[in-house]
Amino acid sequence: MGVKMGRREDVAAPGADAGAVRLQYAALCWREGEAGVEVLLITSRDTGRWVIPKGWPMPGLSPEDAAAREAWEEAGVEGSVSPVSLGRFGYLKEMPANPAVPCAVAVYGLRVETLASKFPEKAERKRQWFPPTEAATLVREPDLAALIEGFSPPAQGRQPPL
């Protein structure tokens, strides 16, 4: 199962070896559909497999804001992003003319409020809504699948103090 976490960003992710691990941020984009919660998956540009929007840290942006920016660029969505990570997954990123790079990806929930018809990577990707249980079967990374399958929207309003 994916590693549950909050604000701390220096914990290794399952599936990503220690050492030269690169950190990325991702958005688990979701909405309330007619039959319940739906998760948005997009296709990767290189292989066309189902993934969630993700990318490298961006100077001047918090991790969750970087995840939200990637969601806009790759999927054309805008909405409310949670500052608390849902967890992490690891994978090997294939780099042109270089060896694969181990990556640890911190995932942030993003409630989709706007779905644009034009966005930066529209011509390079497909996007589709799925129930979480189906979306979990479509992604390649087991820890990401576990995060998606176990996802439930946060309660509305402020959380009570501990």
PyMOL commands that place a pseudoatom at each C-alpha (Angstrom):
pseudoatom trace, name=CA, resn=MET, resi=1, chain=A, elem=C, hetatm=0, pos=[0.000, 0.000, 0.000]
pseudoatom trace, name=CA, resn=GLY, resi=2, chain=A, elem=C, hetatm=0, pos=[1.170, 3.573, -0.627]
pseudoatom trace, name=CA, resn=VAL, resi=3, chain=A, elem=C, hetatm=0, pos=[2.932, 5.411, 2.143]
pseudoatom trace, name=CA, resn=LYS, resi=4, chain=A, elem=C, hetatm=0, pos=[0.538, 7.739, 3.971]
pseudoatom trace, name=CA, resn=MET, resi=5, chain=A, elem=C, hetatm=0, pos=[2.027, 11.080, 4.760]
pseudoatom trace, name=CA, resn=GLY, resi=6, chain=A, elem=C, hetatm=0, pos=[1.404, 14.689, 5.575]
pseudoatom trace, name=CA, resn=ARG, resi=7, chain=A, elem=C, hetatm=0, pos=[3.732, 17.646, 4.994]
pseudoatom trace, name=CA, resn=ARG, resi=8, chain=A, elem=C, hetatm=0, pos=[7.053, 15.812, 5.420]
pseudoatom trace, name=CA, resn=GLU, resi=9, chain=A, elem=C, hetatm=0, pos=[8.782, 15.366, 2.035]
pseudoatom trace, name=CA, resn=ASP, resi=10, chain=A, elem=C, hetatm=0, pos=[12.032, 13.545, 2.890]
pseudoatom trace, name=CA, resn=VAL, resi=11, chain=A, elem=C, hetatm=0, pos=[10.759, 9.970, 3.260]
pseudoatom trace, name=CA, resn=ALA, resi=12, chain=A, elem=C, hetatm=0, pos=[11.669, 7.436, 0.574]
pseudoatom trace, name=CA, resn=ALA, resi=13, chain=A, elem=C, hetatm=0, pos=[8.842, 5.886, -1.407]
pseudoatom trace, name=CA, resn=PRO, resi=14, chain=A, elem=C, hetatm=0, pos=[8.287, 2.182, -1.960]
pseudoatom trace, name=CA, resn=GLY, resi=15, chain=A, elem=C, hetatm=0, pos=[9.515, 1.193, -5.400]
pseudoatom trace, name=CA, resn=ALA, resi=16, chain=A, elem=C, hetatm=0, pos=[12.157, 3.940, -5.509]
pseudoatom trace, name=CA, resn=ASP, resi=17, chain=A, elem=C, hetatm=0, pos=[15.631, 2.909, -4.354]
pseudoatom trace, name=CA, resn=ALA, resi=18, chain=A, elem=C, hetatm=0, pos=[17.633, 5.076, -1.970]
pseudoatom trace, name=CA, resn=GLY, resi=19, chain=A, elem=C, hetatm=0, pos=[20.335, 7.248, -3.480]
pseudoatom trace, name=CA, resn=ALA, resi=20, chain=A, elem=C, hetatm=0, pos=[19.644, 9.282, -6.586]
pseudoatom trace, name=CA, resn=VAL, resi=21, chain=A, elem=C, hetatm=0, pos=[15.878, 9.362, -6.135]
pseudoatom trace, name=CA, resn=ARG, resi=22, chain=A, elem=C, hetatm=0, pos=[14.212, 12.407, -7.701]
pseudoatom trace, name=CA, resn=LEU, resi=23, chain=A, elem=C, hetatm=0, pos=[11.076, 13.871, -6.130]
pseudoatom trace, name=CA, resn=GLN, resi=24, chain=A, elem=C, hetatm=0, pos=[7.976, 14.667, -8.169]
pseudoatom trace, name=CA, resn=TYR, resi=25, chain=A, elem=C, hetatm=0, pos=[4.523, 15.984, -7.268]
pseudoatom trace, name=CA, resn=ALA, resi=26, chain=A, elem=C, hetatm=0, pos=[1.244, 14.622, -8.620]
pseudoatom trace, name=CA, resn=ALA, resi=27, chain=A, elem=C, hetatm=0, pos=[-2.450, 15.453, -8.466]
pseudoatom trace, name=CA, resn=LEU, resi=28, chain=A, elem=C, hetatm=0, pos=[-5.138, 12.859, -7.877]
pseudoatom trace, name=CA, resn=CYS, resi=29, chain=A, elem=C, hetatm=0, pos=[-7.939, 14.727, -9.653]
pseudoatom trace, name=CA, resn=TRP, resi=30, chain=A, elem=C, hetatm=0, pos=[-11.439, 13.799, -8.505]
pseudoatom trace, name=CA, resn=ARG, resi=31, chain=A, elem=C, hetatm=0, pos=[-15.063, 14.881, -8.660]
pseudoatom trace, name=CA, resn=GLU, resi=32, chain=A, elem=C, hetatm=0, pos=[-18.463, 13.776, -7.410]
pseudoatom trace, name=CA, resn=GLY, resi=33, chain=A, elem=C, hetatm=0, pos=[-20.165, 12.023, -10.322]
pseudoatom trace, name=CA, resn=GLU, resi=34, chain=A, elem=C, hetatm=0, pos=[-23.710, 10.706, -10.629]
pseudoatom trace, name=CA, resn=ALA, resi=35, chain=A, elem=C, hetatm=0, pos=[-22.635, 7.290, -9.327]
pseudoatom trace, name=CA, resn=GLY, resi=36, chain=A, elem=C, hetatm=0, pos=[-20.167, 8.579, -6.709]
pseudoatom trace, name=CA, resn=VAL, resi=37, chain=A, elem=C, hetatm=0, pos=[-16.545, 9.688, -6.709]
pseudoatom trace, name=CA, resn=GLU, resi=38, chain=A, elem=C, hetatm=0, pos=[-14.714, 9.633, -10.037]
pseudoatom trace, name=CA, resn=VAL, resi=39, chain=A, elem=C, hetatm=0, pos=[-10.957, 9.886, -10.641]
pseudoatom trace, name=CA, resn=LEU, resi=40, chain=A, elem=C, hetatm=0, pos=[-9.423, 11.488, -13.725]
pseudoatom trace, name=CA, resn=LEU, resi=41, chain=A, elem=C, hetatm=0, pos=[-6.677, 9.577, -15.518]
pseudoatom trace, name=CA, resn=ILE, resi=42, chain=A, elem=C, hetatm=0, pos=[-4.653, 10.876, -18.442]
pseudoatom trace, name=CA, resn=THR, resi=43, chain=A, elem=C, hetatm=0, pos=[-2.430, 9.094, -20.935]
pseudoatom trace, name=CA, resn=SER, resi=44, chain=A, elem=C, hetatm=0, pos=[1.320, 9.494, -20.808]
pseudoatom trace, name=CA, resn=ARG, resi=45, chain=A, elem=C, hetatm=0, pos=[2.883, 11.229, -23.789]
pseudoatom trace, name=CA, resn=ASP, resi=46, chain=A, elem=C, hetatm=0, pos=[5.431, 8.527, -24.527]
pseudoatom trace, name=CA, resn=THR, resi=47, chain=A, elem=C, hetatm=0, pos=[3.637, 5.181, -24.043]
pseudoatom trace, name=CA, resn=GLY, resi=48, chain=A, elem=C, hetatm=0, pos=[-0.043, 6.141, -23.870]
pseudoatom trace, name=CA, resn=ARG, resi=49, chain=A, elem=C, hetatm=0, pos=[-0.521, 4.293, -20.568]
pseudoatom trace, name=CA, resn=TRP, resi=50, chain=A, elem=C, hetatm=0, pos=[-2.904, 5.643, -17.913]
pseudoatom trace, name=CA, resn=VAL, resi=51, chain=A, elem=C, hetatm=0, pos=[-1.305, 7.922, -15.302]
pseudoatom trace, name=CA, resn=ILE, resi=52, chain=A, elem=C, hetatm=0, pos=[-2.143, 10.909, -13.100]
pseudoatom trace, name=CA, resn=PRO, resi=53, chain=A, elem=C, hetatm=0, pos=[-0.730, 14.398, -13.759]
pseudoatom trace, name=CA, resn=LYS, resi=54, chain=A, elem=C, hetatm=0, pos=[2.742, 14.736, -12.246]
pseudoatom trace, name=CA, resn=GLY, resi=55, chain=A, elem=C, hetatm=0, pos=[5.955, 16.664, -12.654]
pseudoatom trace, name=CA, resn=TRP, resi=56, chain=A, elem=C, hetatm=0, pos=[9.062, 18.119, -11.107]
pseudoatom trace, name=CA, resn=PRO, resi=57, chain=A, elem=C, hetatm=0, pos=[9.187, 20.693, -8.277]
pseudoatom trace, name=CA, resn=MET, resi=58, chain=A, elem=C, hetatm=0, pos=[8.774, 24.291, -9.451]
pseudoatom trace, name=CA, resn=PRO, resi=59, chain=A, elem=C, hetatm=0, pos=[10.648, 27.215, -7.905]
pseudoatom trace, name=CA, resn=GLY, resi=60, chain=A, elem=C, hetatm=0, pos=[8.328, 29.421, -5.879]
pseudoatom trace, name=CA, resn=LEU, resi=61, chain=A, elem=C, hetatm=0, pos=[5.491, 26.856, -5.716]
pseudoatom trace, name=CA, resn=SER, resi=62, chain=A, elem=C, hetatm=0, pos=[4.561, 24.643, -2.780]
pseudoatom trace, name=CA, resn=PRO, resi=63, chain=A, elem=C, hetatm=0, pos=[4.394, 20.897, -3.527]
pseudoatom trace, name=CA, resn=GLU, resi=64, chain=A, elem=C, hetatm=0, pos=[0.584, 20.954, -3.750]
pseudoatom trace, name=CA, resn=ASP, resi=65, chain=A, elem=C, hetatm=0, pos=[0.610, 24.035, -5.994]
pseudoatom trace, name=CA, resn=ALA, resi=66, chain=A, elem=C, hetatm=0, pos=[3.155, 22.366, -8.302]
pseudoatom trace, name=CA, resn=ALA, resi=67, chain=A, elem=C, hetatm=0, pos=[0.822, 19.338, -8.476]
pseudoatom trace, name=CA, resn=ALA, resi=68, chain=A, elem=C, hetatm=0, pos=[-2.097, 21.639, -9.316]
pseudoatom trace, name=CA, resn=ARG, resi=69, chain=A, elem=C, hetatm=0, pos=[-0.052, 23.360, -12.059]
pseudoatom trace, name=CA, resn=GLU, resi=70, chain=A, elem=C, hetatm=0, pos=[0.773, 19.960, -13.587]
pseudoatom trace, name=CA, resn=ALA, resi=71, chain=A, elem=C, hetatm=0, pos=[-2.930, 19.053, -13.464]
pseudoatom trace, name=CA, resn=TRP, resi=72, chain=A, elem=C, hetatm=0, pos=[-3.714, 22.203, -15.454]
pseudoatom trace, name=CA, resn=GLU, resi=73, chain=A, elem=C, hetatm=0, pos=[-0.958, 21.709, -18.033]
pseudoatom trace, name=CA, resn=GLU, resi=74, chain=A, elem=C, hetatm=0, pos=[-1.499, 17.959, -18.559]
pseudoatom trace, name=CA, resn=ALA, resi=75, chain=A, elem=C, hetatm=0, pos=[-5.255, 17.535, -17.971]
pseudoatom trace, name=CA, resn=GLY, resi=76, chain=A, elem=C, hetatm=0, pos=[-6.835, 20.984, -18.233]
pseudoatom trace, name=CA, resn=VAL, resi=77, chain=A, elem=C, hetatm=0, pos=[-8.317, 20.919, -14.750]
pseudoatom trace, name=CA, resn=GLU, resi=78, chain=A, elem=C, hetatm=0, pos=[-8.541, 23.545, -12.046]
pseudoatom trace, name=CA, resn=GLY, resi=79, chain=A, elem=C, hetatm=0, pos=[-9.896, 23.192, -8.554]
pseudoatom trace, name=CA, resn=SER, resi=80, chain=A, elem=C, hetatm=0, pos=[-9.126, 22.980, -4.856]
pseudoatom trace, name=CA, resn=VAL, resi=81, chain=A, elem=C, hetatm=0, pos=[-5.916, 21.161, -3.980]
pseudoatom trace, name=CA, resn=SER, resi=82, chain=A, elem=C, hetatm=0, pos=[-5.262, 19.764, -0.507]
pseudoatom trace, name=CA, resn=PRO, resi=83, chain=A, elem=C, hetatm=0, pos=[-2.019, 20.809, 1.230]
pseudoatom trace, name=CA, resn=VAL, resi=84, chain=A, elem=C, hetatm=0, pos=[-1.791, 17.352, 2.825]
pseudoatom trace, name=CA, resn=SER, resi=85, chain=A, elem=C, hetatm=0, pos=[-0.300, 14.560, 0.731]
pseudoatom trace, name=CA, resn=LEU, resi=86, chain=A, elem=C, hetatm=0, pos=[-2.411, 11.433, 0.222]
pseudoatom trace, name=CA, resn=GLY, resi=87, chain=A, elem=C, hetatm=0, pos=[0.744, 9.329, 0.096]
pseudoatom trace, name=CA, resn=ARG, resi=88, chain=A, elem=C, hetatm=0, pos=[3.574, 8.375, -2.236]
pseudoatom trace, name=CA, resn=PHE, resi=89, chain=A, elem=C, hetatm=0, pos=[4.474, 5.934, -4.935]
pseudoatom trace, name=CA, resn=GLY, resi=90, chain=A, elem=C, hetatm=0, pos=[7.737, 5.132, -6.674]
pseudoatom trace, name=CA, resn=TYR, resi=91, chain=A, elem=C, hetatm=0, pos=[8.515, 4.407, -10.307]
pseudoatom trace, name=CA, resn=LEU, resi=92, chain=A, elem=C, hetatm=0, pos=[11.352, 4.500, -12.812]
pseudoatom trace, name=CA, resn=LYS, resi=93, chain=A, elem=C, hetatm=0, pos=[11.113, 7.449, -15.219]
pseudoatom trace, name=CA, resn=GLU, resi=94, chain=A, elem=C, hetatm=0, pos=[12.421, 6.660, -18.670]
pseudoatom trace, name=CA, resn=MET, resi=95, chain=A, elem=C, hetatm=0, pos=[14.623, 9.522, -19.872]
pseudoatom trace, name=CA, resn=PRO, resi=96, chain=A, elem=C, hetatm=0, pos=[15.615, 9.917, -23.540]
pseudoatom trace, name=CA, resn=ALA, resi=97, chain=A, elem=C, hetatm=0, pos=[19.249, 8.854, -24.098]
pseudoatom trace, name=CA, resn=ASN, resi=98, chain=A, elem=C, hetatm=0, pos=[19.781, 8.354, -20.332]
pseudoatom trace, name=CA, resn=PRO, resi=99, chain=A, elem=C, hetatm=0, pos=[19.287, 5.528, -17.843]
pseudoatom trace, name=CA, resn=ALA, resi=100, chain=A, elem=C, hetatm=0, pos=[15.914, 5.378, -16.081]
pseudoatom trace, name=CA, resn=VAL, resi=101, chain=A, elem=C, hetatm=0, pos=[15.674, 7.679, -13.060]
pseudoatom trace, name=CA, resn=PRO, resi=102, chain=A, elem=C, hetatm=0, pos=[14.089, 6.400, -9.823]
pseudoatom trace, name=CA, resn=CYS, resi=103, chain=A, elem=C, hetatm=0, pos=[11.362, 8.824, -8.705]
pseudoatom trace, name=CA, resn=ALA, resi=104, chain=A, elem=C, hetatm=0, pos=[9.349, 9.221, -5.522]
pseudoatom trace, name=CA, resn=VAL, resi=105, chain=A, elem=C, hetatm=0, pos=[6.022, 10.938, -6.210]
pseudoatom trace, name=CA, resn=ALA, resi=106, chain=A, elem=C, hetatm=0, pos=[4.051, 12.748, -3.492]
pseudoatom trace, name=CA, resn=VAL, resi=107, chain=A, elem=C, hetatm=0, pos=[0.338, 12.748, -4.416]
pseudoatom trace, name=CA, resn=TYR, resi=108, chain=A, elem=C, hetatm=0, pos=[-2.095, 15.560, -3.548]
pseudoatom trace, name=CA, resn=GLY, resi=109, chain=A, elem=C, hetatm=0, pos=[-5.873, 15.401, -3.898]
pseudoatom trace, name=CA, resn=LEU, resi=110, chain=A, elem=C, hetatm=0, pos=[-7.412, 17.977, -6.231]
pseudoatom trace, name=CA, resn=ARG, resi=111, chain=A, elem=C, hetatm=0, pos=[-11.172, 18.438, -6.328]
pseudoatom trace, name=CA, resn=VAL, resi=112, chain=A, elem=C, hetatm=0, pos=[-11.912, 19.394, -9.935]
pseudoatom trace, name=CA, resn=GLU, resi=113, chain=A, elem=C, hetatm=0, pos=[-14.103, 22.471, -10.338]
pseudoatom trace, name=CA, resn=THR, resi=114, chain=A, elem=C, hetatm=0, pos=[-13.278, 23.380, -13.948]
pseudoatom trace, name=CA, resn=LEU, resi=115, chain=A, elem=C, hetatm=0, pos=[-12.547, 21.102, -16.911]
pseudoatom trace, name=CA, resn=ALA, resi=116, chain=A, elem=C, hetatm=0, pos=[-11.118, 23.169, -19.790]
pseudoatom trace, name=CA, resn=SER, resi=117, chain=A, elem=C, hetatm=0, pos=[-11.549, 22.311, -23.458]
pseudoatom trace, name=CA, resn=LYS, resi=118, chain=A, elem=C, hetatm=0, pos=[-8.176, 23.951, -24.282]
pseudoatom trace, name=CA, resn=PHE, resi=119, chain=A, elem=C, hetatm=0, pos=[-5.023, 23.412, -22.234]
pseudoatom trace, name=CA, resn=PRO, resi=120, chain=A, elem=C, hetatm=0, pos=[-1.263, 23.184, -22.926]
pseudoatom trace, name=CA, resn=GLU, resi=121, chain=A, elem=C, hetatm=0, pos=[-0.942, 19.401, -23.505]
pseudoatom trace, name=CA, resn=LYS, resi=122, chain=A, elem=C, hetatm=0, pos=[-4.394, 18.722, -24.997]
pseudoatom trace, name=CA, resn=ALA, resi=123, chain=A, elem=C, hetatm=0, pos=[-2.993, 17.483, -28.327]
pseudoatom trace, name=CA, resn=GLU, resi=124, chain=A, elem=C, hetatm=0, pos=[-0.575, 15.104, -26.566]
pseudoatom trace, name=CA, resn=ARG, resi=125, chain=A, elem=C, hetatm=0, pos=[-2.876, 13.313, -24.094]
pseudoatom trace, name=CA, resn=LYS, resi=126, chain=A, elem=C, hetatm=0, pos=[-6.290, 11.766, -23.597]
pseudoatom trace, name=CA, resn=ARG, resi=127, chain=A, elem=C, hetatm=0, pos=[-8.230, 12.128, -20.358]
pseudoatom trace, name=CA, resn=GLN, resi=128, chain=A, elem=C, hetatm=0, pos=[-11.069, 10.065, -18.930]
pseudoatom trace, name=CA, resn=TRP, resi=129, chain=A, elem=C, hetatm=0, pos=[-13.057, 9.760, -15.682]
pseudoatom trace, name=CA, resn=PHE, resi=130, chain=A, elem=C, hetatm=0, pos=[-13.212, 6.391, -13.895]
pseudoatom trace, name=CA, resn=PRO, resi=131, chain=A, elem=C, hetatm=0, pos=[-14.594, 5.028, -10.627]
pseudoatom trace, name=CA, resn=PRO, resi=132, chain=A, elem=C, hetatm=0, pos=[-11.603, 4.650, -8.257]
pseudoatom trace, name=CA, resn=THR, resi=133, chain=A, elem=C, hetatm=0, pos=[-11.746, 0.837, -8.283]
pseudoatom trace, name=CA, resn=GLU, resi=134, chain=A, elem=C, hetatm=0, pos=[-11.533, 0.787, -12.091]
pseudoatom trace, name=CA, resn=ALA, resi=135, chain=A, elem=C, hetatm=0, pos=[-8.867, 3.521, -12.241]
pseudoatom trace, name=CA, resn=ALA, resi=136, chain=A, elem=C, hetatm=0, pos=[-6.733, 1.501, -9.814]
pseudoatom trace, name=CA, resn=THR, resi=137, chain=A, elem=C, hetatm=0, pos=[-6.695, -1.437, -12.244]
pseudoatom trace, name=CA, resn=LEU, resi=138, chain=A, elem=C, hetatm=0, pos=[-5.525, 0.779, -15.128]
pseudoatom trace, name=CA, resn=VAL, resi=139, chain=A, elem=C, hetatm=0, pos=[-2.354, 2.306, -13.641]
pseudoatom trace, name=CA, resn=ARG, resi=140, chain=A, elem=C, hetatm=0, pos=[0.909, 0.364, -13.731]
pseudoatom trace, name=CA, resn=GLU, resi=141, chain=A, elem=C, hetatm=0, pos=[2.361, 1.309, -10.314]
pseudoatom trace, name=CA, resn=PRO, resi=142, chain=A, elem=C, hetatm=0, pos=[1.003, -0.886, -7.448]
pseudoatom trace, name=CA, resn=ASP, resi=143, chain=A, elem=C, hetatm=0, pos=[1.391, 1.819, -4.775]
pseudoatom trace, name=CA, resn=LEU, resi=144, chain=A, elem=C, hetatm=0, pos=[-0.428, 4.360, -6.936]
pseudoatom trace, name=CA, resn=ALA, resi=145, chain=A, elem=C, hetatm=0, pos=[-3.183, 1.805, -7.550]
pseudoatom trace, name=CA, resn=ALA, resi=146, chain=A, elem=C, hetatm=0, pos=[-3.534, 1.331, -3.777]
pseudoatom trace, name=CA, resn=LEU, resi=147, chain=A, elem=C, hetatm=0, pos=[-3.772, 5.116, -3.216]
pseudoatom trace, name=CA, resn=ILE, resi=148, chain=A, elem=C, hetatm=0, pos=[-6.455, 5.442, -5.901]
pseudoatom trace, name=CA, resn=GLU, resi=149, chain=A, elem=C, hetatm=0, pos=[-8.457, 2.430, -4.733]
pseudoatom trace, name=CA, resn=GLY, resi=150, chain=A, elem=C, hetatm=0, pos=[-8.360, 3.603, -1.105]
pseudoatom trace, name=CA, resn=PHE, resi=151, chain=A, elem=C, hetatm=0, pos=[-9.178, 7.230, -1.920]
pseudoatom trace, name=CA, resn=SER, resi=152, chain=A, elem=C, hetatm=0, pos=[-12.145, 8.879, -0.254]
pseudoatom trace, name=CA, resn=PRO, resi=153, chain=A, elem=C, hetatm=0, pos=[-12.859, 12.606, -0.492]
pseudoatom trace, name=CA, resn=PRO, resi=154, chain=A, elem=C, hetatm=0, pos=[-12.014, 14.683, 2.559]
pseudoatom trace, name=CA, resn=ALA, resi=155, chain=A, elem=C, hetatm=0, pos=[-14.865, 15.814, 4.762]
pseudoatom trace, name=CA, resn=GLN, resi=156, chain=A, elem=C, hetatm=0, pos=[-16.165, 19.279, 3.942]
pseudoatom trace, name=CA, resn=GLY, resi=157, chain=A, elem=C, hetatm=0, pos=[-15.089, 22.079, 6.233]
pseudoatom trace, name=CA, resn=ARG, resi=158, chain=A, elem=C, hetatm=0, pos=[-12.268, 22.364, 8.697]
pseudoatom trace, name=CA, resn=GLN, resi=159, chain=A, elem=C, hetatm=0, pos=[-11.019, 19.236, 10.475]
pseudoatom trace, name=CA, resn=PRO, resi=160, chain=A, elem=C, hetatm=0, pos=[-11.545, 19.217, 14.259]
pseudoatom trace, name=CA, resn=PRO, resi=161, chain=A, elem=C, hetatm=0, pos=[-8.434, 19.647, 16.449]
pseudoatom trace, name=CA, resn=LEU, resi=162, chain=A, elem=C, hetatm=0, pos=[-6.768, 16.468, 17.704]
for i in range(1, 162): cmd.bond("trace and resi %d" % i, "trace and resi %d" % (i + 1))
show_as sticks, trace
zoom trace
